[in-house]
């Protein structure tokens, strides 16, 4: 069951339909069937939420990074190999359209994935279409996020992101499993093994997606908008440096056992020991240092048991996490929403009964 985010609306428990839910909500004016967007829904039963940095990122195909080190013929080979829909488009073009034919890269759109607590958006290369995948439940375990798929909007195979065929062929519910390695996100269906691997994504932004499109179309692009991915330990597939840059306000997992220190120096007094994969939230960034071959900042952090101190960023992975405080705050807001929805539902039911009563009085049944 899903609660609406707006005060004057009901909940729904009806099938997913063409990207929207078909809601038999009670319109007090017209009493008509309505449609609402998936973005306006919130799950009634929440087990866990995704890390904010996962939700705020635009996840792009990892093979896009190889394009910047390739010449023009190789760019086409890489894209056509990884996205078979381009071969289909090219073959249909010669059959259905007269020459001169448009260049393939003039139509190029970067494929992306956006993951929220209620839904996943998967883009399509042709016509900028998107597919929505509705989430039923989320379970977090260190760097692994298991998402139960409730429903999908499926119309035709031409509107499915290439490689997603297995998702739309399976009956729901089933699980999508995301395994994070820093700026990399591997997507599996039902279990983590090579046969069930769907895609590897890299962390990006809308601006980065646009610059990739400019590059493929052979237009001028801004290289500064390209975010080169790093693994959880700060290593890269594209350079030899080990760099761990974190964002203040976000939560991460510790990379290894380390000490929480009173001040940002190696010889500072230890407050407590942090274990590997412990959740910490960054509240402040200190000076940047190169320590034992790792480039990072000193970080002022808060632990889930409310201890505060400093750690060197080289001890903090790039894997995102959800703090206990964030989870509790989300649960409170969500519980308030469910209560409000229930209150509005009862109010609408009373209005409906009142209308029916008036109708019966004005139009009594004939004997």
C-alpha positions as CSV (number, residue, x, y, z in Angstrom):
1,X,0.0,0.0,0.0
2,X,1.3,3.5,-0.8
3,X,0.5,6.8,0.8
4,X,0.1,10.0,-1.2
5,X,2.3,12.9,-0.3
6,X,-0.5,15.4,-0.5
7,X,-3.0,16.1,2.2
8,X,-6.1,15.9,0.0
9,X,-5.4,12.6,-1.5
10,X,-5.9,8.9,-0.6
11,X,-3.7,5.8,-0.8
12,X,-3.7,3.2,-3.5
13,X,-3.3,-0.5,-3.7
14,X,-4.0,-0.9,-7.4
15,X,-1.9,-2.1,-10.4
16,X,0.8,-0.1,-11.9
17,X,-0.3,1.3,-15.2
18,X,1.7,3.0,-18.0
19,X,4.1,4.8,-15.7
20,X,1.4,5.9,-13.3
21,X,-0.8,4.3,-10.7
22,X,-4.5,4.0,-11.6
23,X,-6.1,5.4,-8.4
24,X,-9.8,5.0,-7.6
25,X,-9.5,8.0,-5.3
26,X,-12.6,9.8,-4.2
27,X,-13.0,13.1,-6.0
28,X,-15.4,14.9,-3.8
29,X,-16.6,17.1,-6.6
30,X,-16.9,14.6,-9.5
31,X,-16.3,11.1,-8.0
32,X,-14.1,10.1,-10.9
33,X,-11.2,7.8,-11.5
34,X,-7.8,9.6,-11.4
35,X,-4.2,9.0,-12.3
36,X,-1.2,10.1,-10.2
37,X,2.5,10.1,-10.8
38,X,4.8,7.5,-9.2
39,X,6.8,10.4,-7.8
40,X,3.9,11.4,-5.6
41,X,3.8,8.1,-3.8
42,X,5.4,7.0,-0.6
43,X,5.6,3.4,0.7
44,X,3.5,2.8,3.7
45,X,5.8,0.2,5.2
46,X,9.5,1.3,5.3
47,X,12.3,-1.1,6.4
48,X,15.2,1.0,5.4
49,X,16.2,3.9,3.1
50,X,19.0,4.4,0.7
51,X,22.0,6.6,1.4
52,X,21.5,10.2,0.3
53,X,24.6,10.2,-1.9
54,X,23.2,7.2,-3.8
55,X,19.8,8.9,-4.3
56,X,21.4,12.3,-5.3
57,X,23.6,10.8,-8.0
58,X,22.9,10.1,-11.6
59,X,24.3,6.6,-12.4
60,X,25.8,6.3,-15.9
61,X,27.1,3.3,-17.9
62,X,30.6,2.6,-16.9
63,X,31.8,2.1,-20.5
64,X,31.1,5.7,-21.2
65,X,34.4,6.5,-19.5
66,X,36.3,4.5,-22.1
67,X,35.0,6.8,-24.8
68,X,37.2,9.7,-23.8
69,X,40.3,7.6,-24.5
70,X,39.1,6.4,-27.9
71,X,39.1,7.8,-31.4
72,X,35.9,8.4,-33.4
73,X,35.6,4.9,-35.0
74,X,36.2,3.2,-31.7
75,X,33.6,5.3,-30.0
76,X,31.0,4.0,-32.4
77,X,32.2,0.4,-31.8
78,X,32.1,0.7,-28.1
79,X,28.5,2.1,-28.0
80,X,27.1,-0.2,-30.7
81,X,28.7,-3.2,-28.9
82,X,27.3,-2.3,-25.5
83,X,23.9,-1.0,-26.6
84,X,22.4,-3.3,-29.3
85,X,19.5,-1.0,-29.9
86,X,21.8,1.1,-32.0
87,X,22.3,-1.8,-34.4
88,X,18.5,-2.3,-34.6
89,X,18.0,1.4,-35.3
90,X,20.6,1.4,-38.0
91,X,19.1,-1.7,-39.7
92,X,15.6,-0.3,-39.5
93,X,16.8,3.1,-40.8
94,X,17.9,1.7,-44.2
95,X,14.6,-0.1,-44.5
96,X,12.1,2.5,-43.4
97,X,13.7,5.8,-44.4
98,X,15.1,7.1,-47.7
99,X,18.7,8.5,-47.8
100,X,20.4,10.7,-46.8
101,X,20.5,9.1,-43.4
102,X,21.2,11.0,-40.2
103,X,24.4,10.4,-38.4
104,X,23.9,7.9,-35.5
105,X,25.7,10.1,-33.0
106,X,23.3,13.1,-33.7
107,X,20.6,11.1,-31.8
108,X,22.8,9.8,-29.0
109,X,21.5,10.1,-25.5
110,X,23.4,8.9,-22.4
111,X,21.7,6.0,-20.6
112,X,21.3,6.7,-16.9
113,X,19.8,5.3,-13.7
114,X,18.3,7.3,-10.9
115,X,17.5,5.4,-7.6
116,X,15.1,6.8,-5.0
117,X,13.5,5.2,-1.9
118,X,10.2,4.6,-3.8
119,X,11.2,4.1,-7.4
120,X,14.0,3.6,-10.0
121,X,14.1,5.6,-13.2
122,X,15.9,3.9,-16.2
123,X,16.3,6.1,-19.3
124,X,16.0,5.0,-22.9
125,X,18.4,6.0,-25.7
126,X,15.6,6.6,-28.2
127,X,13.4,9.7,-27.8
128,X,14.5,10.2,-24.2
129,X,11.8,7.8,-22.9
130,X,12.1,6.5,-19.3
131,X,10.9,3.3,-17.5
132,X,9.8,3.5,-13.9
133,X,10.4,0.6,-11.5
134,X,8.4,0.7,-8.3
135,X,10.2,-0.3,-5.1
136,X,8.4,-2.3,-2.4
137,X,11.2,-2.7,0.2
138,X,14.9,-1.9,0.8
139,X,17.4,-3.8,2.8
140,X,20.8,-2.4,3.5
141,X,23.9,-4.5,4.4
142,X,27.2,-2.6,4.4
143,X,27.8,-1.8,0.7
144,X,24.9,-3.9,-0.7
145,X,21.4,-2.6,-1.2
146,X,18.7,-5.2,-1.9
147,X,15.6,-3.7,-3.5
148,X,12.3,-5.6,-3.8
149,X,10.6,-4.7,-7.1
150,X,6.8,-4.2,-6.8
151,X,5.9,-3.4,-10.4
152,X,7.1,-1.9,-13.6
153,X,5.6,0.1,-16.4
154,X,6.1,-2.1,-19.5
155,X,4.7,-1.3,-22.8
156,X,6.9,-2.6,-25.6
157,X,10.4,-4.0,-25.8
158,X,11.5,-0.9,-27.8
159,X,10.9,1.2,-24.7
160,X,13.1,-0.9,-22.4
161,X,16.7,0.0,-21.6
162,X,18.9,-2.4,-23.5
163,X,19.9,-5.3,-21.2
164,X,16.8,-4.8,-19.0
165,X,14.8,-7.5,-20.9
166,X,15.2,-9.9,-18.0
167,X,13.7,-7.4,-15.6
168,X,10.5,-7.0,-17.6
169,X,10.2,-10.7,-18.4
170,X,10.1,-11.8,-14.7
171,X,7.0,-11.8,-12.6
172,X,7.1,-9.3,-9.7
173,X,8.0,-9.2,-6.9
174,X,11.7,-10.0,-7.3
175,X,14.9,-8.4,-6.0
176,X,17.4,-6.0,-7.6
177,X,20.7,-6.1,-5.8
178,X,23.1,-3.1,-6.0
179,X,26.7,-3.7,-4.8
180,X,28.6,-0.4,-4.4
181,X,32.4,0.0,-4.8
182,X,32.9,3.7,-4.3
183,X,31.8,5.4,-7.5
184,X,30.9,2.1,-9.1
185,X,27.5,0.4,-8.7
186,X,27.0,-3.2,-9.9
187,X,23.4,-4.3,-10.6
188,X,22.2,-7.9,-10.2
189,X,18.9,-9.6,-10.4
190,X,17.9,-11.9,-7.5
191,X,21.4,-13.0,-6.5
192,X,25.0,-11.7,-6.8
193,X,26.7,-13.9,-9.4
194,X,28.1,-13.4,-12.9
195,X,25.1,-14.9,-14.6
196,X,22.7,-12.4,-12.9
197,X,24.9,-9.3,-13.5
198,X,23.0,-6.7,-15.6
199,X,25.1,-3.6,-15.7
200,X,28.0,-1.7,-14.0
201,X,27.2,2.0,-13.5
202,X,29.5,4.9,-12.5
203,X,28.5,7.9,-10.3
204,X,27.7,11.0,-12.3
205,X,25.5,14.1,-12.6
206,X,23.0,15.5,-15.1
207,X,25.7,17.8,-16.3
208,X,28.1,15.0,-16.8
209,X,25.5,13.1,-18.9
210,X,25.1,16.2,-21.0
211,X,28.8,16.5,-21.6
212,X,29.1,12.8,-22.6
213,X,26.4,13.5,-25.2
214,X,28.2,16.5,-26.5
215,X,31.5,14.5,-26.7
216,X,29.8,11.6,-28.6
217,X,28.1,14.1,-31.0
218,X,31.6,15.6,-31.7
219,X,30.4,18.9,-30.2
220,X,32.5,21.1,-27.8
221,X,32.3,19.8,-24.2
222,X,33.5,20.7,-20.8
223,X,36.0,18.1,-19.4
224,X,35.7,19.6,-15.9
225,X,32.1,18.2,-15.7
226,X,33.4,14.6,-16.2
227,X,33.7,12.9,-12.8
228,X,36.4,10.1,-13.1
229,X,35.2,7.2,-10.9
230,X,37.2,5.8,-8.0
231,X,36.9,2.6,-6.1
232,X,36.0,2.4,-2.4
233,X,39.6,2.5,-1.4
234,X,40.4,5.6,-3.6
235,X,42.2,3.7,-6.4
236,X,41.3,4.4,-10.0
237,X,41.2,2.5,-13.3
238,X,42.4,5.7,-15.0
239,X,45.4,6.9,-13.0
240,X,47.8,5.6,-10.4
241,X,46.9,7.9,-7.5
242,X,45.0,7.0,-4.4
243,X,42.6,9.8,-3.6
244,X,39.7,9.8,-1.1
245,X,37.5,12.8,-1.4
246,X,34.3,12.9,0.8
247,X,31.4,15.3,1.0
248,X,30.5,17.1,4.2
249,X,27.0,16.2,5.5
250,X,27.0,12.7,4.0
251,X,27.6,9.3,5.8
252,X,30.2,6.7,4.8
253,X,31.6,3.4,5.9
254,X,35.0,3.2,7.4
255,X,37.6,1.5,5.2
256,X,39.4,-0.3,8.0
257,X,39.8,-0.3,11.7
258,X,41.0,3.1,12.9
259,X,41.0,5.4,15.9
260,X,38.6,8.3,16.4
261,X,40.9,11.1,17.5
262,X,40.5,14.3,19.6
263,X,42.3,16.4,17.0
264,X,43.3,16.1,13.3
265,X,46.9,14.8,13.8
266,X,48.3,11.3,13.8
267,X,49.7,11.7,17.3
268,X,46.4,12.9,18.8
269,X,44.8,11.1,21.7
270,X,42.3,8.4,20.7
271,X,38.7,8.7,21.8
272,X,37.6,5.2,20.8
273,X,38.4,2.6,18.1
274,X,36.2,2.4,15.0
275,X,35.7,-0.9,13.3
276,X,35.8,-1.6,9.5
277,X,32.4,-0.7,7.9
278,X,31.2,1.4,10.8
279,X,28.9,4.3,9.8
280,X,30.2,7.8,10.3
281,X,28.8,11.1,9.3
282,X,31.1,13.9,8.1
283,X,30.4,17.3,9.8
284,X,33.6,19.2,8.8
285,X,36.6,18.9,6.6
286,X,40.1,19.8,7.8
287,X,43.4,20.1,6.1
288,X,44.4,17.9,3.1
289,X,47.4,15.6,3.5
290,X,49.3,12.9,1.7
291,X,49.8,10.1,4.2
292,X,51.4,6.8,3.2
293,X,50.6,7.4,-0.4
294,X,47.0,8.3,0.1
295,X,45.7,11.8,-0.6
296,X,42.7,12.9,1.6
297,X,41.5,15.4,4.2
298,X,41.1,15.2,7.9
299,X,37.5,14.7,8.7
300,X,35.5,15.7,11.7
301,X,32.8,13.0,12.1
302,X,30.0,11.8,14.3
303,X,29.4,8.1,14.9
304,X,26.0,6.4,15.3
305,X,26.5,6.2,19.0
306,X,27.0,10.1,19.1
307,X,30.7,10.1,19.6
308,X,32.5,13.0,17.8
309,X,36.1,13.3,16.8
310,X,38.5,13.3,13.9
311,X,39.6,10.6,11.4
312,X,42.0,10.8,8.5
313,X,40.0,10.4,5.2
314,X,42.3,7.6,4.1
315,X,40.6,5.5,6.7
316,X,37.1,6.3,5.3
317,X,35.8,4.5,2.2
318,X,33.9,6.0,-0.7
319,X,31.0,3.6,0.1
320,X,27.8,5.5,1.1
321,X,25.8,4.8,4.2
322,X,22.7,5.8,6.1
323,X,23.2,7.2,9.6
324,X,21.0,6.1,12.5
325,X,19.9,9.7,12.9
326,X,18.9,10.0,9.2
327,X,17.0,6.7,9.4
328,X,15.1,7.7,12.5
329,X,14.2,11.2,11.1
330,X,13.0,9.6,7.9
331,X,10.9,7.1,9.9
332,X,9.3,9.9,11.9
333,X,8.4,11.9,8.9
334,X,7.1,8.8,7.2
335,X,5.0,7.8,10.2
336,X,3.5,11.4,10.3
337,X,2.6,11.1,6.6
338,X,0.9,7.7,7.1
339,X,-1.1,9.1,10.1
340,X,-2.1,12.2,8.0
341,X,-3.1,10.0,5.1
342,X,-5.2,7.8,7.4
343,X,-6.9,10.9,8.8
344,X,-7.7,12.3,5.4
345,X,-9.0,8.9,4.2
346,X,-11.5,8.7,7.1
347,X,-12.6,12.3,6.4
348,X,-13.2,11.5,2.8
349,X,-15.1,8.3,3.8
350,X,-17.3,10.5,6.1
351,X,-18.0,12.9,3.3
352,X,-18.9,10.0,1.0
353,X,-21.4,8.6,3.5
354,X,-22.9,12.0,4.1
355,X,-23.4,12.5,0.3
356,X,-25.0,9.1,0.0
357,X,-27.3,9.8,2.9
358,X,-28.4,13.1,1.4
359,X,-28.9,11.3,-1.9
360,X,-31.1,8.6,-0.3
361,X,-33.1,11.3,1.5
362,X,-33.7,13.3,-1.7
363,X,-34.3,10.2,-3.8
364,X,-36.0,7.6,-1.6
365,X,-36.3,4.2,-3.0
366,X,-39.7,3.6,-4.7
367,X,-41.9,0.8,-3.3
